[in-house]
Structures are given as C-alpha cells and as structure tokens.
Amino acid sequence: MSERGNASNSLATALTRRAGLAALLAATFAVIGLTAPSPSFAEDKKAIKVGIISGEDEDVWRVVTAEAAKKGLTIETVVFNDYTQPNEALERGEIDANAFQHKPYLDNQIKTQGYHIVPVGYTGVWPIGLYSKKHAKVADLPEGAVIGLPNDPSNEGRALHVLEHEGLIKLKDGTGILATTADIADNPKKLEIKELDAGIVGRSVDDLDAAVVNTDWALKSGLSPENRIAQEAVADNPYRNFIAVKAGAENEPWVKTLVAAYQNDTVKAEFDQVYKGTGISAY
C-alpha cells in the first residue's frame, strides 16, 4: 500500500474516531439533559392570578398586591361575583389561588365536586348575623315570622345554629355544622324559613321579618350593624376564611410569599378600615 494510501487510511481512522467521540459526547450531554434537574415551576413563578369576590375585598387585595410586589411576586386579581366560580377556576388551573371561603364550605365543595384544593393561610372571619329592619331585637320577632337563610349547605347550617343559639329553634341532637331545615326538631314560634341564594338574602331583608346574612353580603346589601339583632360567637369560630391553592402546590415558595403578603400589619390596617369592625383578621 502506498504512503498516500496509508495516510488516507490513517485520516479515515482519525475521522472515524473523532466522529465516534463526538457522537459519544452528544449522547452523554443528551442523557445529562434528560436527567439533570431543570429549574422548578416554583422557582420561575413570579406572577400569579388570585380569585376573589367583588366588593370590599378588592380594596384589601390592592394592598396585598403592593406588598407582594415588594417581595418580587406579581399578583393579578381575578374578580368573581358568586361563590361557585373561584373553586372551579382554581381546579381548572385558570387561577393559581383564591381567597373567599371557610373550611366547611370547602369541605362541602370537595365532597360534592371532587376538587383538589387546600387552605394555606388564614385571612379573616366575618361573624354571620341575624339582620332585621322591622324588629329591634330577637324577642320582638312575632309568631310566624318569615326568616331568610342562605341556601348553600355550609352557610345554611351556620345560620340555623345562630337561630338555635338565640332560642328561636332547636336542632336535632348531634346535628353538625352542615345542618339543614330538615334537622329542625322544634320551632316554637312557627317561623317560616325561606332559603335564598347567599347573594340575594341580604337584599331581601325589606321583605322579611329578619334574615341571617353573611357579613360581606350584608355590606353589599346596605345593611349596617344597627340592623343586626344577633350574631354568632367569634371565639373558636370554625368559619375563618383563608387563601387556598391546588393540592400539591402548598409548599411552593410563591405560596409562602403570597401568604406573607397578606398576613402583615399593613394589610390588617386596610382590612380594618374597609370592614369597619364587621370582619376580624384571623391569623
């Protein structure tokens, strides 16, 4: 074989080895690319959407948003007009968190809708009250008085316990927080109970003897503390509201930042200003 042939063979061998080495390195980097940890979703998450209910809470969340911005987290609030929408939006991934509900309500939603949602930080509690524009105190309610109640399972039970606490009805022994009108064991004043949507019951007070109304809806309906003739206890109240996220996200860094952006003195001052004592910070 000639020297040129030998040279050609040597060159070919070198090229083959080089190509093989290049292929081996490429394969190695490909494996590294597959197995090396990539930046997590939590590390990259600098902007989130939070579902809230329209009204006074929008003012509170403007301050929360400003506090979060100081910590490097951008919040876009998504405003809903009723209680049924924020959990559905969270479950679908249309928002990252919501803040509008208490545990009995969420528990019922999980039971009936199969949601995968968990609480991550308390916000406030709004003691539910019995309101009337016709009667100055509970004792003035006449026999056959028409009483409005919110009709969603958690708040109806809550309202019935207020009536029981005031001696207006008696519930069956062992009745829990999800009581319904079917659990009324004694109704000495023969009250007529009207079950209405939580957003409507407050606006219907003029047409009723009294109504048990969630505080936020009472404010939206123009009711004042002067119209409140009874109220549930604040101590050990199971109806504290909270921020909620999808199960599995509760330990992500942005969640801790979100909760800290709410649970601070700046937001508490705005909360107190907005709710004028009808709501109480619960963290």
ZARO-990071 format. One line per 8 residues: number of its first residue (from 1); for each residue x, y, z negated of N, C-alpha, C. Coordinates in steps of 0.1 Angstrom, whole numbers, plus 5000, padded with zeros to 4 digits. Atoms other than C-alpha are relative to their C-alpha. Layout:
<nodes>
NUM) X/Y/Z/X/Y/Z/X/Y/Z; ...
</nodes>
This chain:
<nodes>
1) 5009/4988/5000/5000/5000/5000/5009/5012/5000; 4992/4988/4999/5013/5035/5008/4999/5008/4988; 5000/4991/5011/5022/5061/4983/4987/5009/5000; 5012/4993/4999/4992/5081/4997/4988/4992/4994; 5011/5009/5004/4970/5051/4991/5000/4999/4985; 4999/5001/5014/4984/5047/4956/4995/5013/4993; 5004/4987/5005/4979/5084/4950/4985/5001/5000; 5015/4999/4999/4943/5082/4963/4993/4991/4990
9) 5006/5009/5010/4936/5052/4941/5001/5006/4986; 4998/4994/5013/4951/5070/4911/4990/5011/4997; 5009/4988/5001/4930/5101/4918/4986/4995/4998; 5014/5005/5002/4899/5080/4922/4998/4994/4986; 5001/5005/5013/4906/5062/4890/4998/5011/4989; 5001/4989/5009/4911/5095/4872/4987/5007/5000; 5013/4994/4998/4879/5109/4886/4989/4992/4994; 5010/5009/5006/4860/5078/4876/5000/5001/4985
17) 4999/4999/5014/4874/5080/4841/4994/5013/4995; 5005/4987/5004/4866/5117/4839/4985/5001/5001; 5015/5001/4998/4831/5111/4852/4994/4992/4989; 5006/5008/5011/4826/5084/4826/5001/5007/4987; 4999/4992/5013/4839/5106/4798/4989/5011/5000; 5010/4989/4999/4816/5134/4810/4986/4994/4997; 5013/5006/5003/4787/5110/4810/4998/4996/4986; 5001/5004/5014/4795/5097/4776/4998/5012/4991
25) 5002/4988/5008/4798/5132/4762/4986/5006/5001; 5013/4995/4998/4765/5142/4778/4990/4991/4992; 5009/5009/5007/4748/5111/4763/5001/5003/4985; 4998/4997/5014/4763/5119/4729/4993/5013/4996; 5007/4988/5003/4750/5155/4730/4985/4998/5001; 5015/5002/4999/4716/5143/4741/4995/4993/4988; 5004/5006/5012/4715/5120/4711/5000/5009/4988; 5000/4990/5011/4726/5148/4688/4988/5009/5001
33) 5011/4991/4998/4700/5170/4703/4987/4994/4995; 5013/5007/5005/4673/5144/4695/5000/4998/4985; 5000/5004/5014/4684/5136/4660/5004/5012/4991; 4997/4988/5009/4698/5170/4647/4988/5007/4996; 5012/4993/5004/4672/5189/4627/4999/5013/5007; 5003/4987/4994/4657/5218/4646/4994/5009/4990; 5007/4991/5010/4645/5249/4628/4986/4997/4998; 5014/5004/5003/4613/5241/4610/4990/5011/5003
41) 5011/4991/4997/4580/5257/4618/4999/5011/4989; 5001/4991/5011/4580/5273/4583/5011/5011/5001; 4989/4991/4999/4614/5289/4589/4997/5011/5011; 5002/4991/4989/4602/5305/4621/4987/5008/4998; 5013/4994/5001/4568/5316/4608/5001/5013/4993; 4999/4987/5006/4569/5353/4603/4988/5008/5002; 5013/4993/4998/4534/5362/4614/4989/4990/4998; 5011/5009/5003/4501/5346/4602/4987/5007/5002
49) 5013/4995/5000/4464/5350/4605/4993/4995/4988; 5007/5003/5012/4443/5351/4574/4985/5003/5001; 5014/4998/4999/4405/5347/4574/4994/5006/4987; 5006/4994/5012/4385/5370/4550/4986/5003/5004; 5014/4995/4998/4349/5381/4546/4999/5015/5002; 5001/4986/4998/4339/5415/4559/4995/5007/4987; 5004/4992/5011/4334/5443/4534/5011/5005/4992; 4990/4995/5010/4353/5454/4503/5013/4993/5001
57) 4987/5007/4999/4379/5427/4507/5009/5004/5011; 4991/4995/4989/4391/5443/4539/5009/5011/4994; 4992/4990/5006/4404/5472/4518/5011/4994/4991; 4990/5007/5008/4422/5448/4494/5010/4994/5009; 4990/5007/4992/4438/5429/4522/5009/5010/5008; 4991/4990/4994/4451/5461/4538/5013/5002/4991; 4989/4998/5009/4473/5465/4507/5008/4987/4999; 4993/5013/5000/4481/5427/4507/5009/5000/5012
65) 4992/5000/4988/4493/5431/4543/5012/5009/4999; 4989/4991/5002/4515/5460/4534/5011/4994/4991; 4991/5006/5009/4530/5441/4505/5008/4988/5007; 4994/5011/4992/4536/5411/4528/5011/5005/5010; 4990/4994/4991/4554/5433/4553/5013/5003/4994; 4987/4997/5007/4579/5443/4527/5008/4987/4998; 4993/5013/5002/4587/5406/4523/5003/4993/5014; 4997/5005/4987/4591/5401/4561/4989/4991/5006
73) 5011/5008/4995/4557/5385/4567/4989/5009/5005; 5011/4992/4994/4532/5400/4591/4987/4992/4999; 5014/5006/5002/4495/5393/4583/4991/5007/5010; 5011/4995/4992/4467/5397/4608/4987/4995/4993; 5013/5004/5006/4433/5396/4590/4990/4997/5011; 5011/5004/4991/4405/5378/4609/4987/5001/4991; 5011/4997/5008/4372/5391/4596/4988/4992/5004; 5012/5008/4997/4341/5368/4593/4988/5006/4993
81) 5012/4994/5005/4306/5377/4585/4991/4990/4991; 5007/5009/5009/4294/5345/4567/5010/4989/4995; 4992/5009/5007/4308/5318/4545/5004/4987/5008; 4998/5013/4993/4306/5289/4570/5011/5000/5010; 4991/4999/4989/4331/5302/4595/5015/4998/4996; 4986/5000/5003/4365/5306/4577/5006/4986/4999; 4994/5013/5002/4370/5270/4568/5000/4992/5013; 5000/5006/4987/4360/5258/4603/5012/5005/5008
89) 4989/4994/4993/4385/5282/4618/5014/4995/4995; 4988/5005/5006/4412/5271/4594/5003/4985/5004; 4998/5014/4996/4406/5234/4601/5004/4998/5015; 4996/5000/4985/4409/5241/4639/5013/5006/5003; 4987/4994/4998/4441/5259/4634/4999/5014/5007; 5001/4987/4994/4427/5292/4647/5005/5011/4990; 4994/4991/5010/4439/5309/4615/5009/4991/4991; 4990/5008/5008/4467/5299/4591/4996/4999/4985
97) 5005/5001/5013/4449/5306/4558/4987/5008/4999; 5012/4992/5002/4417/5320/4544/4999/5003/4985; 5001/4995/5014/4407/5338/4511/4986/5005/4999; 5014/4996/5002/4370/5338/4503/4992/4991/4991; 5008/5011/5006/4359/5307/4483/5005/4996/4987; 4996/5006/5013/4359/5290/4450/5000/4984/5002; 4997/5014/4998/4367/5253/4443/4987/4992/5002; 5012/5008/4997/4331/5240/4440/4995/5001/5014
105) 5004/4998/4986/4323/5255/4474/5009/4992/5009; 4991/5008/4991/4355/5240/4490/4998/4985/4998; 5003/5014/5002/4348/5206/4474/4988/4995/5008; 5012/5004/4993/4314/5205/4489/5003/5000/5015; 4996/4999/4986/4328/5216/4523/5008/4988/5004; 4991/5012/4997/4354/5188/4522/4991/4988/5000; 5009/5012/5001/4327/5163/4512/4991/4999/5013; 5009/5000/4989/4303/5173/4540/5006/5002/5014
113) 4994/4997/4987/4326/5185/4568/5013/4992/5002; 4988/5007/4999/4357/5164/4561/5013/5009/5002; 4988/4991/4998/4381/5194/4560/5012/4995/4992; 4988/5003/5007/4417/5191/4550/5006/5013/4996; 4997/4986/5004/4421/5223/4531/5003/4999/4985; 4996/5000/5014/4438/5230/4498/5002/5014/4995; 4997/4987/5006/4440/5260/4474/5015/5002/4997; 4986/4998/5003/4474/5276/4469/5003/5012/4991
121) 4998/4988/5009/4469/5308/4448/4987/5007/4997; 5012/4993/5003/4441/5324/4429/5000/5015/5003; 5002/4986/4997/4427/5358/4438/4992/5007/4990; 5009/4993/5010/4397/5370/4418/4988/4992/4997; 5012/5007/5003/4365/5359/4402/4989/5011/4999; 5012/4991/5000/4331/5376/4407/4989/4994/4993; 5011/5006/5007/4307/5366/4380/4987/5002/5006; 5013/4999/4994/4274/5359/4396/4990/5005/4990
129) 5009/4993/5009/4245/5379/4382/4985/4998/5005; 5014/4999/4997/4207/5380/4380/4996/5015/5001; 5003/4986/4998/4195/5413/4395/4985/5002/5002; 5014/4996/4998/4161/5430/4394/4999/5015/5001; 5004/4986/5000/4147/5463/4404/4986/5003/4994; 5013/4999/5006/4114/5456/4388/4999/4998/4985; 5000/5004/5015/4123/5444/4353/5014/5004/4994; 4988/4995/5006/4148/5459/4329/5008/4989/4992
137) 4993/5011/5007/4156/5427/4311/4994/4987/5002; 5005/5014/4997/4152/5389/4313/4986/4998/4993; 5013/5002/5007/4124/5389/4287/4988/5006/5007; 5011/4993/4993/4103/5412/4309/4995/4992/5012; 5004/5008/4988/4101/5386/4337/4986/4993/4997; 5013/5005/5003/4064/5376/4339/4999/4985/5004; 5003/5013/4996/4049/5341/4342/4998/5000/5015; 5002/5001/4985/4051/5330/4379/5009/5009/5007
145) 4991/4990/4994/4079/5355/4386/5007/4992/5012; 4993/5006/4988/4095/5349/4421/5015/5004/4999; 4986/4998/5002/4132/5344/4417/5008/4994/5013; 4992/5004/4989/4156/5343/4447/5013/4994/4996; 4988/5006/5003/4186/5320/4447/5008/4997/5014; 4992/5004/4987/4215/5314/4473/4998/4985/5002; 5003/5013/4997/4208/5282/4491/5011/4990/5003; 4989/5009/4997/4243/5268/4497/5002/4992/4987
153) 4999/5009/5012/4250/5238/4473/5007/5006/4988; 4992/4996/5012/4277/5253/4451/4994/5012/4994; 5006/4988/5006/4261/5287/4446/4986/4999/4995; 5014/5002/5006/4226/5274/4441/5002/4993/4986; 4998/5006/5013/4239/5252/4413/5005/5010/4990; 4995/4989/5008/4258/5282/4399/4988/5009/4995; 5011/4991/5003/4226/5303/4400/4990/4993/4990; 5009/5007/5009/4205/5276/4383/5005/5000/4986
161) 4994/5000/5014/4229/5274/4354/4999/5014/4994; 5002/4987/5006/4226/5312/4350/4986/5001/4994; 5014/5000/5005/4188/5308/4347/4998/4991/4988; 5000/5009/5011/4193/5279/4323/5006/5007/4988; 4993/4993/5011/4217/5300/4302/4991/5010/4994; 5009/4989/5005/4190/5327/4299/4987/4994/4995; 5012/5006/5005/4164/5302/4288/4988/5000/5009; 5011/5000/4991/4143/5305/4319/4996/4987/5005
169) 5003/5013/4996/4146/5269/4329/5009/4990/4992; 4991/5010/5006/4161/5236/4316/5003/4990/5011; 4996/5010/4990/4181/5213/4339/5000/4986/4993; 4999/5014/5005/4182/5175/4335/5013/4998/4993; 4987/5003/5007/4208/5162/4311/5010/4995/5010; 4989/5004/4992/4241/5157/4328/5001/5006/5014; 4999/4993/4987/4234/5180/4357/5013/5008/5001; 4987/4994/4998/4267/5192/4371/4999/5014/5007
177) 5000/4987/4994/4277/5223/4390/4993/5001/5013; 5007/5000/4987/4260/5212/4422/4985/4997/4998; 5015/5002/5003/4225/5213/4407/4992/5006/5011; 5010/4995/4991/4195/5218/4429/4987/5002/4993; 5013/4998/5007/4159/5228/4422/4994/4987/4996; 5005/5014/5004/4152/5190/4420/5004/4996/4986; 4995/5003/5013/4172/5190/4388/4994/5008/4989; 5007/4992/5010/4149/5214/4370/4991/4991/4992
185) 5008/5008/5008/4134/5195/4341/4989/5007/4993; 5011/4992/5007/4114/5223/4325/5000/5014/5005; 5002/4986/4994/4101/5256/4339/4989/5007/4993; 5011/4995/5009/4081/5272/4310/4993/5012/5006; 5007/4988/4994/4074/5304/4329/4994/4998/5014; 5005/5003/4986/4064/5286/4361/5006/5009/5010; 4993/4992/4991/4090/5305/4380/4998/4994/5014; 5000/5004/4986/4086/5304/4418/5015/5002/5006
193) 4986/4999/4995/4121/5297/4432/5000/5001/5015; 4999/4999/4985/4129/5309/4467/5015/4999/5003; 4986/5003/4995/4161/5295/4483/5003/5008/5013; 4997/4992/4988/4177/5320/4507/5015/5000/5003; 4986/4999/4997/4209/5324/4525/5007/5010/4991; 4993/4992/5009/4236/5339/4503/5001/5015/5004; 4999/4987/4995/4239/5369/4526/4987/5008/5000; 5014/4994/4999/4201/5376/4525/4994/5002/4987
201) 5007/5000/5013/4192/5370/4489/5001/5014/4993; 4998/4987/5006/4207/5403/4477/4991/5011/5007; 5009/4990/4993/4188/5423/4504/4985/4998/4998; 5014/5004/5002/4156/5406/4493/4995/5004/4986; 5003/4997/5014/4156/5419/4457/4987/5008/4999; 5012/4991/5000/4130/5446/4465/4987/4992/5001; 5012/5008/4998/4105/5418/4475/4999/4989/4989; 5000/5010/5010/4113/5396/4445/4999/5006/4986
209) 4999/4996/5014/4110/5398/4407/5014/5001/4996; 4985/5000/5003/4147/5390/4405/5007/4990/5009; 4993/5009/4992/4174/5372/4423/5014/4998/4995; 4987/5002/5003/4207/5356/4415/5009/5002/5012; 4992/4995/4988/4233/5372/4438/5015/5000/4997; 4985/4999/5001/4270/5367/4444/5004/5015/4999; 4997/4986/5002/4287/5399/4433/5004/5007/5013; 4996/4993/4988/4303/5406/4467/4988/5003/5009
217) 5012/4997/4992/4269/5403/4484/4991/5010/4993; 5008/4990/5008/4253/5424/4456/5005/5014/5004; 4994/4988/4996/4277/5452/4465/4996/5004/5014; 5004/4997/4986/4270/5449/4502/4985/5003/5001; 5015/4997/5000/4232/5450/4494/4996/5012/4993; 5003/4988/5007/4235/5482/4475/4995/4998/4985; 5004/5003/5014/4228/5466/4441/5011/5005/4991; 4991/4994/5009/4245/5482/4411/5000/4992/4987
225) 5000/5007/5013/4255/5469/4376/4987/5004/4992; 5012/4996/5007/4224/5488/4364/4988/4991/5004; 5011/5009/4995/4202/5463/4384/5003/4986/4995; 4996/5014/5004/4220/5433/4368/4994/4998/4986; 5006/5002/5013/4199/5419/4339/5006/4987/4993; 4993/5011/5006/4221/5388/4333/5012/4997/5008; 4988/5003/4993/4255/5375/4342/5006/4987/4994; 4993/5012/5006/4274/5342/4339/5012/5004/4992
233) 4988/4997/5009/4303/5340/4314/5012/5000/5009; 4987/4998/4993/4338/5350/4326/5010/4989/4995; 4991/5009/5006/4357/5328/4302/4998/4986/5005; 5000/5013/4994/4367/5294/4317/4991/4998/5012; 5009/5000/4988/4348/5303/4349/5006/4991/5010; 4995/5009/4989/4352/5275/4375/5000/5005/5014; 5003/4995/4987/4344/5298/4403/5010/5011/5004; 4990/4991/4996/4377/5316/4407/5003/4998/5015
241) 4997/5001/4986/4384/5324/4443/5015/4998/5002; 4986/5003/4997/4417/5315/4460/5003/5001/5015; 4995/5001/4986/4438/5316/4491/5002/4985/5003; 4999/5014/4996/4436/5283/4510/5007/4998/5013; 4993/5003/4988/4457/5266/4537/4997/4986/5004; 5002/5014/4996/4456/5233/4557/5009/4992/4991; 4992/5010/5007/4468/5203/4537/5013/4997/5007; 4987/5002/4994/4505/5198/4543/5008/5012/5002
249) 4993/4987/4999/4513/5235/4546/5003/5007/4987; 5000/4993/5013/4511/5243/4509/5014/5003/4995; 4987/4998/5005/4548/5241/4503/5009/5008/5009; 4992/4992/4990/4559/5261/4533/5004/5014/4994; 4996/4987/5005/4579/5293/4525/4990/5011/5002; 5009/4989/4997/4554/5316/4542/4988/5000/4990; 5011/5001/5010/4527/5303/4518/5003/5007/4987; 4996/4993/5012/4546/5314/4488/5001/5015/5001
257) 4999/4986/4997/4553/5347/4504/4986/5007/5000; 5014/4995/4999/4516/5352/4511/4994/5001/4986; 5006/5000/5014/4505/5343/4475/5007/5012/4992; 4993/4989/5007/4532/5367/4461/4995/5014/5005; 5005/4988/4995/4519/5394/4484/4987/5004/4995; 5013/4997/5006/4485/5391/4468/5001/5002/4985; 5000/5000/5014/4494/5384/4432/5011/5010/4994; 4991/4989/5005/4511/5417/4421/4992/5012/4995
265) 5007/4989/5006/4502/5449/4403/4995/5010/5010; 5004/4990/4989/4499/5470/4435/4986/4995/5005; 5013/5005/4995/4471/5447/4448/4990/5000/4990; 5009/5000/5011/4455/5444/4414/4994/5014/4998; 5005/4986/5002/4452/5482/4412/4989/5003/5011; 5009/4998/4989/4435/5483/4446/4987/4992/4998; 5011/5009/5003/4413/5453/4437/4990/5007/4990; 5008/4994/5011/4401/5471/4405/4993/5013/5006
273) 5006/4988/4994/4394/5503/4425/4989/4997/5009; 5010/5004/4990/4375/5485/4452/4987/4994/4993; 5011/5007/5006/4354/5463/4430/4994/5006/4987; 5005/4992/5011/4349/5487/4401/4995/4992/4988; 5003/5008/5011/4349/5460/4375/4990/4989/5002; 5009/5011/4997/4324/5437/4392/5008/4987/5004; 4991/5011/4998/4353/5415/4402/5012/5001/4991; 4989/5000/5009/4382/5405/4380/5012/4992/5006
281) 4989/5007/4995/4417/5395/4391/5002/4987/4992; 5001/5014/5006/4421/5357/4384/5013/4993/5000; 4987/5007/5000/4458/5350/4384/5009/5004/4989
</nodes>
